[in-house]
Structure formats: C-alpha cells, structure tokens
Amino acid sequence: MNYVFFDLETQNLFQEVGGRQNVGQLKIACAVTWSSQKNDFSVYWEKDTSALIDELKSATKVIGFNVRDFDYQVLQPYSPATRIASIPTLDLLQDISRSLGFRLSLDTIANASLGTAKTADGIQSVEWFRAGELDKVAEYCKADVDITRRVFEFGRDNGYIFYRSKLGSKMKLNVNWK
C-alpha cells in the first residue's frame, strides 16, 4: 500500500482568473506529496508537473483535502490526456461534507482534532511565490500535507474526528477511513 498525501499552491488567485469556474487557470506554484512508501515528502514545482502526475498515478490511494474540486482541477491542464479525476482518491473534505451537509476548513478540523493550526493560507502563499520566497511556499505546502496526513491518521485510528461548531462547541464526526 502506498498512500500519497497531496496538496498544491497556486501562482494566481481566483479573482485574477475570473472566478472559481476558471480554477484550471490558477497555475501551479508548488506541490507537495508525502508517500507512506517513502515515509518522506517530495516537492514539485510547475516544471516538475509530469513527475508529480506520475507519483499520483502510482499511488494506491491519493489522500487530500479538497483535492477533487481544487488541486486536480489546477493540475488537469498540465496533462490533458490524463484522467486525473480517475486516480483512486480519498478527498477528506468531500467525505466530511457528505456526512455533515456542509463544508469545514482543514484548520477547523486540525484545531479540534489535533490541537494544531495551519501555518498560513493560500493568499499568503501566492504573495510569497510572487516575492520569490519559494522556500516559504514549499514549507507551507509541506505543513498542509502533514496536517492532512495527521487528520487522516487520527480519523482512521479513532473512527472519528472533531470539529468546532459555529458557536465554538467541540463536535464529533464518525468517519470510516480504514
């Protein structure tokens, strides 16, 4: 089994490409994977997209947070002949949203389940990219992949995750991520 945890950061923001319907125009700034087989991270830049796609295709399962509606949509234009959506994937956001009927942020889940928080956000990442601070972009992306992996492992091992309601109450959600 090779689980590959995946996240990417973009070069552009939604308002710069005409909105969410144009997610494929955001362009990859940096992508990070963590492979259970290698027990390590890999960092990919826009020029490395074919190697990234090869790693994702070789995974037993790709695991991410909002990967189907965001990351895969950003990645697809780099390989039009590849059906990226057909890669075996567990999208934690989709799974959680199906159960709850609404979306949660990774930060909300990580805070309630792990007592940790994201280190920045996508807007900050775009600013770092444009300023040439690529090491900050890569570290932020790695941190998101690590939090996603830890949330998955928490849910897999316990059969549930926690999140905070809009009123701040700690809520429990059963998950089946075996």
DRENGU-189432 format. One record per residue (C-alpha): x, y, z; residue in three letters. Coordinates in Angstrom, 1 decimal, padded with zeros to 4 digits, m for minus. Layout:
DRENGU-189432
PT      X      Y      Z type
PT      X      Y      Z  Ala
...
end
This chain:
DRENGU-189432
PT      X      Y      Z type
PT  000.0  000.0  000.0  Met
PT  001.3  003.4 m000.9  Asn
PT m000.8  006.3  000.4  Tyr
PT  000.2  009.6 m001.2  Val
PT m000.9  012.7  000.6  Phe
PT m001.1  015.7 m001.7  Phe
PT m001.6  019.5 m001.8  Asp
PT m000.6  022.2 m004.1  Leu
PT m000.3  026.0 m004.0  Glu
PT m001.0  028.3 m007.0  Thr
PT  000.6  031.2 m008.7  Gln
PT m002.7  033.2 m009.0  Asn
PT m005.9  034.0 m007.0  Leu
PT m009.5  033.3 m008.1  Phe
PT m010.2  037.0 m008.7  Gln
PT m007.3  037.2 m011.2  Glu
PT m008.6  034.4 m013.4  Val
PT m012.3  035.3 m013.5  Gly
PT m013.5  033.3 m010.5  Gly
PT m013.8  029.7 m009.3  Arg
PT m015.2  028.5 m012.6  Gln
PT m011.6  029.1 m014.0  Asn
PT m009.7  027.1 m011.4  Val
PT m007.7  025.4 m014.2  Gly
PT m006.1  028.8 m014.9  Gln
PT m004.6  029.3 m011.4  Leu
PT m001.3  027.6 m012.4  Lys
PT  000.9  025.5 m010.1  Ile
PT  003.4  027.3 m007.9  Ala
PT  004.3  024.3 m005.8  Cys
PT  003.0  020.9 m005.0  Ala
PT  004.0  018.6 m002.2  Val
PT  003.4  014.9 m001.6  Thr
PT  004.1  012.6  001.3  Trp
PT  004.3  009.0  000.5  Ser
PT  003.7  006.2  003.0  Ser
PT  006.1  004.0  001.0  Gln
PT  009.0  006.5  001.1  Lys
PT  007.9  008.0  004.5  Asn
PT  009.0  011.3  003.2  Asp
PT  008.0  014.5  001.4  Phe
PT  008.6  015.3 m002.3  Ser
PT  008.4  018.9 m003.5  Val
PT  007.4  019.7 m007.1  Tyr
PT  007.5  023.0 m009.0  Trp
PT  005.5  023.8 m012.1  Glu
PT  008.3  022.4 m014.3  Lys
PT  008.0  019.1 m012.4  Asp
PT  004.3  018.5 m013.1  Thr
PT  004.8  015.3 m015.2  Ser
PT  006.8  013.7 m012.3  Ala
PT  004.1  014.8 m009.8  Leu
PT  001.3  013.2 m012.0  Ile
PT  003.4  010.0 m012.3  Asp
PT  003.7  009.8 m008.5  Glu
PT m000.1  010.4 m008.1  Leu
PT m000.9  007.7 m010.7  Lys
PT  001.4  005.2 m008.9  Ser
PT m000.3  005.6 m005.6  Ala
PT m002.6  003.0 m004.1  Thr
PT m004.7  006.0 m003.0  Lys
PT m004.2  009.7 m003.0  Val
PT m005.4  011.5  000.1  Ile
PT m006.0  015.2  000.3  Gly
PT m008.3  018.0  001.4  Phe
PT m010.5  019.4 m001.4  Asn
PT m008.2  017.7 m004.0  Val
PT m011.0  016.8 m006.4  Arg
PT m012.6  020.2 m006.7  Asp
PT m009.4  022.2 m006.4  Phe
PT m006.0  020.6 m006.7  Asp
PT m006.9  018.2 m009.5  Tyr
PT m008.6  021.0 m011.4  Gln
PT m005.5  023.1 m011.2  Val
PT m003.3  020.1 m012.3  Leu
PT m005.5  018.8 m015.2  Gln
PT m004.4  021.4 m017.8  Pro
PT m000.8  020.3 m017.4  Tyr
PT m001.8  016.8 m018.7  Ser
PT m004.9  016.9 m020.8  Pro
PT m004.6  013.3 m021.9  Ala
PT m004.5  012.0 m018.3  Thr
PT m007.8  011.5 m016.5  Arg
PT m006.6  012.8 m013.2  Ile
PT m010.1  012.5 m011.7  Ala
PT m009.9  008.7 m012.2  Ser
PT m006.9  008.3 m009.8  Ile
PT m008.1  006.4 m006.7  Pro
PT m008.6  009.3 m004.2  Thr
PT m010.0  010.0 m000.8  Leu
PT m010.9  013.6 m000.6  Asp
PT m011.4  014.3  003.1  Leu
PT m013.4  017.4  002.5  Leu
PT m015.9  015.6  000.2  Gln
PT m016.2  012.8  002.7  Asp
PT m016.8  015.1  005.6  Ile
PT m019.2  017.3  003.6  Ser
PT m021.3  014.3  002.5  Arg
PT m021.7  013.4  006.2  Ser
PT m022.4  016.8  007.6  Leu
PT m024.2  018.5  004.7  Gly
PT m021.8  021.5  004.9  Phe
PT m018.1  022.2  004.4  Arg
PT m015.4  022.6  007.1  Leu
PT m011.9  024.0  006.8  Ser
PT m008.9  021.9  007.3  Leu
PT m007.9  024.4  010.0  Asp
PT m011.1  023.9  012.0  Thr
PT m010.7  020.1  011.9  Ile
PT m006.9  020.2  012.7  Ala
PT m007.5  022.5  015.6  Asn
PT m010.3  020.5  017.2  Ala
PT m008.8  017.0  016.5  Ser
PT m005.0  017.6  016.8  Leu
PT m004.7  020.9  018.7  Gly
PT m002.7  022.4  015.9  Thr
PT m003.3  025.1  013.2  Ala
PT m002.3  025.8  009.6  Lys
PT  000.8  027.9  009.3  Thr
PT m000.6  030.4  006.7  Ala
PT m003.2  030.5  003.9  Asp
PT m003.3  030.3  000.1  Gly
PT m003.3  034.1 m000.3  Ile
PT m000.1  034.4  001.7  Gln
PT  001.4  031.6 m000.3  Ser
PT  000.7  033.5 m003.6  Val
PT  002.4  036.6 m002.1  Glu
PT  005.5  034.5 m001.2  Trp
PT  005.6  033.0 m004.6  Phe
PT  005.5  036.4 m006.3  Arg
PT  008.2  037.7 m003.9  Ala
PT  010.4  034.8 m004.9  Gly
PT  010.2  033.3 m001.4  Glu
PT  009.8  029.8 m002.8  Leu
PT  011.2  028.1  000.4  Asp
PT  008.3  029.6  002.3  Lys
PT  005.8  028.3 m000.3  Val
PT  007.2  024.8 m000.1  Ala
PT  007.3  024.8  003.7  Glu
PT  003.7  026.0  003.9  Tyr
PT  002.6  023.3  001.4  Cys
PT  004.5  020.7  003.4  Lys
PT  002.8  021.8  006.6  Ala
PT m000.6  021.4  004.9  Asp
PT  000.2  018.0  003.7  Val
PT  001.4  017.0  007.1  Asp
PT m001.7  018.3  008.8  Ile
PT m003.9  016.5  006.2  Thr
PT m001.9  013.2  006.9  Arg
PT m002.3  013.6  010.6  Arg
PT m006.0  014.4  010.4  Val
PT m006.4  011.3  008.2  Phe
PT m004.5  009.1  010.6  Glu
PT m006.4  010.4  013.6  Phe
PT m009.7  009.6  011.9  Gly
PT m008.5  006.2  010.6  Arg
PT m007.2  005.2  014.0  Asp
PT m010.1  006.5  016.1  Asn
PT m013.1  006.2  013.7  Gly
PT m014.0  009.9  014.2  Tyr
PT m012.6  013.4  014.0  Ile
PT m013.5  016.6  015.9  Phe
PT m014.5  020.0  014.6  Tyr
PT m015.8  023.2  016.1  Arg
PT m019.4  024.4  015.5  Ser
PT m020.0  028.0  014.6  Lys
PT m020.8  028.6  018.2  Leu
PT m017.4  027.0  019.3  Gly
PT m018.7  023.7  020.7  Ser
PT m016.4  020.7  020.0  Lys
PT m018.3  018.3  017.8  Met
PT m017.6  014.7  016.9  Lys
PT m018.0  013.2  013.4  Leu
PT m017.7  009.5  012.8  Asn
PT m015.5  008.6  009.8  Val
PT m014.6  005.4  008.1  Asn
PT m011.1  005.9  006.7  Trp
PT m009.8  002.3  007.2  Lys
end
